[in-house]
Amino acid sequence: MDEIIERIASAAGISPDIAKTAVQIILKFLNKEAPDDKMSILFDALPGASDLVSEDEGSSGGGLLGGLMGSMGGMGGAMAAMNELNSAGLDMGQVQSVASELIGAAKESVGEEVVDEIVSSVPGLNQII
């Protein structure tokens, strides 16, 4: 994951620490919203991804709004993830860069079909990326 995080940081013009936080937020969101079988394939193909998701499992960022929106699932979950990404210091352009690079890395690892199924299964995700 370190190589992917460095790649994302460079593409988005952000620090590796912020890139790691952003990837963690996105993967946690996907892990909650996307089909388990597809996420298992993704986690198997991206060494360290499942560890990143389980890190800091007790704290859910996003504040009150993020918590309320996240509990709604679907589109509310996407809005909560976006709120967390904004709270981490990313603007919309940076969020799109992070998401685009992460999706590109995922497609390189598991192929377009699996990633496209993940993206299409999550309400609101296509509006972020």
Order of alpha helices (4+ residues) and beta strands (2+ residues): alpha-alpha-alpha-alpha-alpha-alpha-alpha-alpha-alpha
